Amino acid sequence: MSQDIRDFVPASCDLLGLGEPTHLEPAFGLIRNELFAQLVDRGFRSIALETDRVAALIVNEFVQDGVGTLDGAMREGFSHGFGDLEANRRLVAWMREYNESHPAERRLAFHGFDGSMEMMNAPSPRRYLEHARDYLGLDLDIAGLAGDDELWSRTEAVMDPAMSVGATAEAERLRSIADDMLVALYSQAPELIAASSRAEWVRARTHLTAGLGMLRYHKQASRQAEQTVRWSRLSGTRDALMAQNLLDIREVEGRRGPTLVFAHNLHLQRNLGHMSLGPMDISWFCAGAIVGSLLGDQYTFVATSLGRSETIELPEPEPDTYEGALQRRITTWGLVPAKDVAPAATRTDTRPEQGYFPLEPALLASADAVLHVAA
C-alpha cells in the first residue's frame, strides 16, 4: 500500500486517469488535490476535470494569469454544480498560488473535458458557434437559425425525440455551418494565428468543438429507438466528446508535461461502461476506453473505491466484497496495484441516491491501480 501516486505512473504515461466512484463523497476531491501536488513535482503541468470545457477557460485564465477573482472563477468556470465543492475551490486557489511564483512555461493549466449537458438536458449550441463565427469574421445569423435557447435546453428536448430540435432543418443547417467553420479554422490557421495568437485559435476551436458536440447530442436525442438503445447512444455520444476533448487537451499540453484527468470511474475505465437507469441497463464505450485504445501505454487508469461514508450513508462493506478486503488492508486511504486485488464479491448494499458504483471484475481488469478510501 502506498500514498504516493508517483509509484504507479510509468514513464510512458502522458494522461493519468484518476477516477472517483461517486461525486458525493468529498474525500476523493481532497485526496486528488494532494496527489496532483505530488505529480507536479514529477513534471505534470495540467489537470482536467469532468466539467464543461468552455466554462473552464475562465478558471484557467484565473490560475495562469490572475484574471478575475477566485469567487468568479468558481461561480462561472464550472458546470454540474462542481464550482460549489470545497475541494475544487482549494485546488483552484492552490494552482493560482503556485503559478504566481513560477515562470509562464512552468505554470499549471486547468481544463474541463466535458460538455455542459446533463442527463436530462443539454444547452443550445448558439453561443459556442457565435464565438467561432466572430473569430473567423463571418457574417452568419446563428441566432436566427438556432431560435430560442429554451427550445434546446428544456428537458423534453432530450427526453422525447418528438420534442427535440436536433433533426429540424435549422439544426441541420447549423451542423453544416459548423462543419464549414471547422474547415475554415484549419485551412486559415496560419493567418488567423498571425492575426491573433495560437491561444485564441485554440479557444475558438474549443468553442466550435463544444457547439458541434451539442448539435451531435441533440441529433442523437431526436432519433427514435428503443429506450435502452437510445440512452446508450446518448451516453456514448457524450463520452465521445469527452474523449475528443482529452485528445485536444493533450495536443495543447504535450510539450509541457503530462495531464491528470479526474472524473467518475464510469468515464475513465478502459472497458465498456454499464449503468442501470430505471428499468434499463445501458452500455457504451467510455472516454477512457476510447483514449486508451488510441493512446495505448500513454494512458494509465487508477480506479477508486470507498469503504464506508457518513456523507452518503454508505455502511461498512461485507467482508467478502472487494471493498471489504481492501478495508482490512487500508485504514485511511491508499493505493495498491489492481493485479494485487484478489477476486471477491461485488457489494450490493448501495442505493441509487448515493451515486456509488462498486468495484467489480470488469472495472478492475481495466485499471492499473486502485485507490481505496476506508472512511
C-alpha positions as CSV (number, residue, x, y, z in Angstrom):
1,M,0.0,0.0,0.0
2,S,1.3,3.5,-0.9
3,Q,0.0,7.1,-0.6
4,D,2.5,8.2,-3.3
5,I,0.8,8.1,-6.7
6,R,4.2,8.5,-8.4
7,D,4.8,4.8,-7.6
8,F,2.0,4.0,-10.1
9,V,2.9,6.3,-13.0
10,P,5.0,4.6,-15.7
11,A,7.5,6.6,-17.7
12,S,5.3,6.2,-20.8
13,C,2.2,7.9,-19.1
14,D,1.1,11.2,-20.7
15,L,-2.5,11.0,-19.4
16,L,-3.3,9.7,-16.0
17,G,-7.0,9.0,-15.3
18,L,-7.9,9.2,-11.6
19,G,-11.5,8.1,-11.0
20,E,-14.0,8.5,-8.2
21,P,-16.8,6.0,-7.5
22,T,-19.3,8.7,-6.6
23,H,-19.4,12.5,-7.0
24,L,-20.9,12.9,-3.5
25,E,-18.1,11.8,-1.2
26,P,-15.7,14.9,-0.7
27,A,-12.7,12.8,0.4
28,F,-11.9,11.9,-3.2
29,G,-11.5,15.6,-4.3
30,L,-9.3,16.4,-1.3
31,I,-7.1,13.3,-2.0
32,R,-6.9,14.3,-5.7
33,N,-5.5,17.7,-4.7
34,E,-2.8,16.0,-2.6
35,L,-1.9,13.6,-5.4
36,F,-1.8,16.4,-8.1
37,A,0.8,18.2,-6.0
38,Q,2.9,15.1,-6.0
39,L,2.5,14.8,-9.8
40,V,3.5,18.4,-10.3
41,D,6.8,17.5,-8.7
42,R,7.1,14.7,-11.3
43,G,6.5,17.1,-14.2
44,F,2.7,17.2,-14.6
45,R,1.6,20.6,-15.8
46,S,-2.1,20.3,-16.2
47,I,-5.3,18.9,-14.7
48,A,-8.6,18.2,-16.5
49,L,-11.9,17.8,-14.6
50,E,-15.3,16.4,-15.5
51,T,-16.7,19.8,-16.1
52,D,-17.6,22.0,-19.1
53,R,-14.6,22.7,-21.2
54,V,-15.6,26.1,-22.4
55,A,-16.6,27.3,-18.9
56,A,-13.2,26.0,-17.6
57,L,-11.4,28.6,-19.8
58,I,-12.4,31.1,-17.1
59,V,-10.8,29.1,-14.4
60,N,-7.6,28.6,-16.5
61,E,-7.3,32.4,-17.1
62,F,-7.5,32.9,-13.3
63,V,-5.0,30.2,-12.3
64,Q,-2.5,31.1,-15.1
65,D,-2.7,34.9,-15.2
66,G,-4.8,36.0,-12.3
67,V,-7.6,37.3,-14.5
68,G,-10.8,37.8,-12.4
69,T,-11.3,36.5,-8.9
70,L,-11.4,33.1,-7.2
71,D,-15.1,33.6,-6.4
72,G,-15.8,34.5,-10.0
73,A,-13.8,31.5,-11.3
74,M,-15.8,29.1,-9.0
75,R,-19.1,30.7,-9.9
76,E,-18.7,31.0,-13.7
77,G,-16.0,28.4,-14.6
78,F,-17.7,25.1,-13.6
79,S,-20.7,23.2,-14.8
80,H,-22.8,20.5,-13.0
81,G,-22.5,22.3,-9.7
82,F,-18.9,21.4,-9.3
83,G,-17.9,25.0,-8.5
84,D,-19.6,24.7,-5.1
85,L,-17.3,21.9,-4.0
86,E,-14.7,22.9,-1.4
87,A,-12.1,20.6,-2.8
88,N,-12.3,22.3,-6.2
89,R,-12.0,25.7,-4.6
90,R,-8.9,24.6,-2.8
91,L,-7.5,23.2,-6.0
92,V,-8.0,26.4,-8.0
93,A,-6.6,28.6,-5.1
94,W,-3.5,26.3,-4.8
95,M,-2.9,26.4,-8.6
96,R,-3.1,30.2,-8.6
97,E,-0.7,30.4,-5.7
98,Y,1.7,28.0,-7.4
99,N,1.7,29.9,-10.7
100,E,2.4,33.2,-9.0
101,S,5.9,32.0,-8.2
102,H,6.7,30.2,-11.4
103,P,7.6,31.4,-14.9
104,A,5.0,31.1,-17.7
105,E,6.4,27.9,-19.2
106,R,6.1,26.1,-15.8
107,R,2.7,27.3,-14.8
108,L,-0.1,24.9,-14.2
109,A,-3.1,24.7,-16.5
110,F,-6.7,23.9,-15.7
111,H,-9.0,22.2,-18.2
112,G,-12.6,20.9,-18.3
113,F,-13.2,18.0,-20.7
114,D,-16.9,17.6,-20.6
115,G,-19.8,19.4,-22.3
116,S,-22.4,21.2,-20.2
117,M,-25.0,18.6,-20.9
118,E,-26.8,16.8,-18.0
119,M,-28.6,13.5,-18.3
120,M,-31.9,15.3,-18.7
121,N,-31.0,18.4,-20.7
122,A,-28.3,20.0,-23.0
123,P,-28.0,23.6,-24.0
124,S,-28.3,25.4,-27.3
125,P,-25.1,25.4,-29.5
126,R,-25.8,29.1,-30.3
127,R,-23.2,30.9,-28.1
128,Y,-20.4,28.4,-29.0
129,L,-21.0,28.8,-32.7
130,E,-21.2,32.6,-32.4
131,H,-17.8,32.7,-30.8
132,A,-16.3,30.8,-33.6
133,R,-18.1,32.9,-36.2
134,D,-16.9,36.1,-34.7
135,Y,-13.3,34.8,-34.5
136,L,-13.5,33.9,-38.2
137,G,-15.0,37.3,-39.1
138,L,-18.0,35.7,-40.8
139,D,-21.5,37.3,-41.4
140,L,-23.8,34.5,-40.3
141,D,-27.2,34.7,-38.5
142,I,-26.6,31.9,-36.0
143,A,-29.2,33.2,-33.5
144,G,-31.9,33.2,-36.2
145,L,-31.3,29.6,-37.1
146,A,-30.9,28.4,-33.5
147,G,-34.1,30.2,-32.3
148,D,-35.0,30.4,-28.6
149,D,-32.3,28.7,-26.4
150,E,-35.1,27.3,-24.3
151,L,-36.2,25.1,-27.2
152,W,-32.9,23.2,-26.8
153,S,-32.3,23.3,-23.1
154,R,-35.8,22.1,-21.9
155,T,-35.9,18.6,-20.5
156,E,-38.4,17.5,-23.2
157,A,-35.9,18.1,-25.9
158,V,-33.7,15.3,-24.6
159,M,-36.3,13.0,-23.1
160,D,-38.8,12.9,-26.0
161,P,-37.5,12.5,-29.6
162,A,-40.7,14.2,-30.9
163,M,-39.8,17.3,-28.9
164,S,-36.2,17.5,-30.0
165,V,-35.0,20.2,-32.3
166,G,-32.0,18.2,-33.2
167,A,-33.4,17.0,-36.6
168,T,-35.0,20.2,-37.7
169,A,-34.0,21.9,-41.0
170,E,-32.5,24.7,-38.9
171,A,-30.4,22.3,-36.8
172,E,-29.1,20.6,-39.9
173,R,-28.2,23.9,-41.4
174,L,-26.3,24.8,-38.2
175,R,-24.4,21.5,-38.4
176,S,-23.4,22.3,-42.0
177,I,-22.3,25.8,-41.0
178,A,-20.3,24.4,-38.0
179,D,-18.5,21.9,-40.2
180,D,-17.7,24.6,-42.7
181,M,-16.3,26.8,-39.9
182,L,-14.1,24.0,-38.7
183,V,-12.6,23.6,-42.2
184,A,-12.0,27.3,-42.3
185,L,-10.4,27.3,-38.8
186,Y,-7.8,24.8,-40.0
187,S,-7.4,26.0,-43.6
188,Q,-6.8,29.6,-42.5
189,A,-4.9,28.7,-39.3
190,P,-1.6,30.4,-40.4
191,E,-3.2,33.8,-41.0
192,L,-5.7,33.5,-38.1
193,I,-2.9,32.8,-35.6
194,A,-0.7,35.5,-37.0
195,A,-3.6,38.0,-36.6
196,S,-4.5,36.8,-33.1
197,S,-2.5,34.1,-31.3
198,R,-2.3,30.3,-31.0
199,A,-4.1,30.6,-27.7
200,E,-7.0,32.5,-29.3
201,W,-7.1,30.0,-32.2
202,V,-7.4,27.1,-29.6
203,R,-10.1,29.0,-27.8
204,A,-12.1,29.3,-31.0
205,R,-11.6,25.6,-31.7
206,T,-12.7,24.8,-28.2
207,H,-16.0,26.7,-28.6
208,L,-16.6,25.2,-32.1
209,T,-16.0,21.7,-30.8
210,A,-18.4,22.3,-28.0
211,G,-21.0,23.6,-30.4
212,L,-20.6,20.6,-32.7
213,G,-20.9,18.4,-29.7
214,M,-24.2,19.9,-28.7
215,L,-25.5,19.6,-32.2
216,R,-24.5,15.9,-32.3
217,Y,-26.0,15.2,-28.9
218,H,-29.3,16.9,-29.9
219,K,-29.3,15.0,-33.2
220,Q,-28.9,11.8,-31.2
221,A,-31.8,12.8,-28.9
222,S,-34.1,13.3,-31.9
223,R,-33.7,9.7,-33.1
224,Q,-36.4,7.2,-32.4
225,A,-35.2,4.0,-30.9
226,E,-35.9,1.5,-28.1
227,Q,-35.2,3.3,-24.9
228,T,-32.2,1.2,-23.8
229,V,-30.6,1.7,-27.2
230,R,-31.4,5.4,-27.3
231,W,-29.9,6.2,-23.9
232,S,-26.8,4.0,-24.6
233,R,-26.3,6.1,-27.8
234,L,-26.7,9.4,-25.9
235,S,-24.2,8.3,-23.3
236,G,-21.8,7.2,-26.0
237,T,-22.1,10.5,-27.8
238,R,-21.2,12.4,-24.6
239,D,-18.2,10.2,-23.8
240,A,-17.0,10.5,-27.4
241,L,-17.0,14.3,-27.0
242,M,-15.1,13.8,-23.7
243,A,-12.5,11.7,-25.4
244,Q,-12.1,14.2,-28.3
245,N,-11.6,17.0,-25.7
246,L,-9.0,14.9,-23.8
247,L,-7.1,14.3,-27.1
248,D,-7.3,18.1,-27.9
249,I,-6.0,18.9,-24.4
250,R,-3.0,16.6,-24.8
251,E,-2.3,18.3,-28.1
252,V,-2.1,21.6,-26.3
253,E,-0.2,20.3,-23.3
254,G,2.0,17.7,-24.9
255,R,5.2,19.7,-25.0
256,R,4.7,21.0,-21.4
257,G,4.2,17.7,-19.5
258,P,1.6,15.0,-18.6
259,T,-2.0,15.7,-17.6
260,L,-4.0,14.4,-14.7
261,V,-7.7,13.8,-15.5
262,F,-10.2,13.4,-12.7
263,A,-13.8,12.1,-13.3
264,H,-16.1,9.4,-12.3
265,N,-14.7,5.8,-12.8
266,L,-17.5,5.3,-15.3
267,H,-16.0,7.8,-17.7
268,L,-12.3,6.8,-17.3
269,Q,-12.4,3.0,-17.2
270,R,-11.0,1.2,-20.2
271,N,-13.8,-1.2,-20.7
272,L,-17.5,-1.0,-21.8
273,G,-19.4,1.1,-19.3
274,H,-22.7,-0.1,-17.8
275,M,-25.3,1.8,-15.8
276,S,-28.8,1.0,-14.6
277,L,-31.2,3.7,-15.5
278,G,-34.6,2.8,-14.0
279,P,-35.5,-0.5,-15.7
280,M,-32.8,-0.1,-18.4
281,D,-29.3,-1.4,-18.4
282,I,-27.4,0.9,-20.7
283,S,-23.9,0.4,-22.0
284,W,-21.4,2.4,-24.1
285,F,-17.7,2.8,-24.7
286,C,-16.4,5.3,-22.1
287,A,-14.0,8.1,-22.7
288,G,-11.2,6.1,-21.0
289,A,-11.9,3.1,-23.4
290,I,-11.6,5.5,-26.4
291,V,-8.5,7.3,-25.4
292,G,-7.0,4.1,-24.0
293,S,-7.3,2.4,-27.4
294,L,-5.8,5.4,-29.2
295,L,-3.0,6.3,-26.7
296,G,-2.0,2.8,-25.6
297,D,0.5,2.8,-22.8
298,Q,0.4,6.6,-22.7
299,Y,-2.9,6.2,-20.7
300,T,-2.9,5.0,-17.2
301,F,-6.1,4.5,-15.2
302,V,-6.4,4.5,-11.4
303,A,-9.9,3.3,-10.2
304,T,-11.2,4.2,-6.8
305,S,-13.4,2.6,-4.2
306,L,-15.0,3.6,-0.9
307,G,-15.4,1.5,2.3
308,R,-17.9,3.5,4.3
309,S,-19.1,7.1,4.3
310,E,-21.2,9.1,6.7
311,T,-21.7,11.7,4.0
312,I,-23.6,9.3,1.7
313,E,-24.7,6.9,4.5
314,L,-22.7,4.0,3.0
315,P,-22.3,1.3,5.6
316,E,-19.2,-0.9,6.3
317,P,-18.8,-3.3,3.4
318,E,-19.4,-7.0,3.8
319,P,-16.0,-8.8,4.4
320,D,-16.3,-11.0,1.3
321,T,-16.6,-8.0,-1.1
322,Y,-13.7,-6.2,-2.9
323,E,-14.2,-3.2,-0.6
324,G,-14.3,-5.4,2.4
325,A,-11.0,-6.9,1.6
326,L,-9.4,-3.5,0.9
327,Q,-10.8,-2.3,4.3
328,R,-8.7,-4.9,6.0
329,R,-5.6,-3.7,4.3
330,I,-6.1,0.1,4.4
331,T,-7.1,2.1,7.5
332,T,-7.3,5.6,5.9
333,W,-6.6,5.7,2.2
334,G,-4.1,4.1,0.0
335,L,-3.1,2.9,-3.5
336,V,-2.5,-0.7,-4.5
337,P,-1.8,-2.4,-7.9
338,A,-5.0,-3.6,-9.4
339,K,-3.4,-7.0,-10.1
340,D,-3.0,-7.4,-6.3
341,V,-6.7,-7.1,-5.6
342,A,-7.9,-10.7,-5.2
343,P,-11.2,-11.9,-6.7
344,A,-14.2,-11.2,-4.4
345,A,-17.9,-10.4,-4.4
346,T,-19.4,-7.2,-5.7
347,R,-21.1,-5.3,-2.9
348,T,-24.9,-4.9,-3.1
349,D,-25.6,-2.7,-0.2
350,T,-25.7,0.6,-2.2
351,R,-28.7,2.8,-3.1
352,P,-29.1,4.8,-6.3
353,E,-29.2,8.2,-4.5
354,Q,-25.6,7.5,-3.2
355,G,-24.3,7.6,-6.7
356,Y,-21.8,4.9,-5.8
357,F,-20.6,2.3,-8.3
358,P,-18.9,-0.6,-6.5
359,L,-15.8,-2.4,-7.6
360,E,-16.5,-5.2,-10.0
361,P,-14.3,-7.6,-12.1
362,A,-14.5,-5.7,-15.4
363,L,-13.6,-2.4,-13.8
364,L,-10.6,-3.9,-12.0
365,A,-9.5,-5.6,-15.2
366,S,-9.3,-2.2,-16.9
367,A,-7.4,-0.5,-14.1
368,D,-3.7,-0.2,-13.4
369,A,-4.2,0.6,-9.7
370,V,-6.9,1.1,-7.1
371,L,-7.2,3.9,-4.7
372,H,-9.3,2.9,-1.7
373,V,-10.7,5.3,0.9
374,A,-11.6,3.4,4.0
375,A,-13.9,6.1,5.5
